[in-house]
Amino acid sequence: MLTVDTDRCVGAGQCVRTAPAVFDQDEDGLVALRDPAPGPEQQADIRLAAALCPSGAITATPQH
């Protein structure tokens, strides 16, 4: 499961640089999901984006 919290987002853009197929930034520069259900090939990038997010706005829960 992948969730983003725009209230926590500070607009650093690490997520977009790390996983541009999954994340984008809205008109305010805050995180937005391009793909709310990314495939397994994106999982490593999503975990890295979550780890790099300075505000902790991305939550990536492993899918079973």
Secondary structure, DSSP 8 states (H G I E B T S, - for coil): -EEE-TTT-----HHHHH-TTTEEE-TTS-EEES-SS--GGGHHHHHHHHHH-TT--EEE----
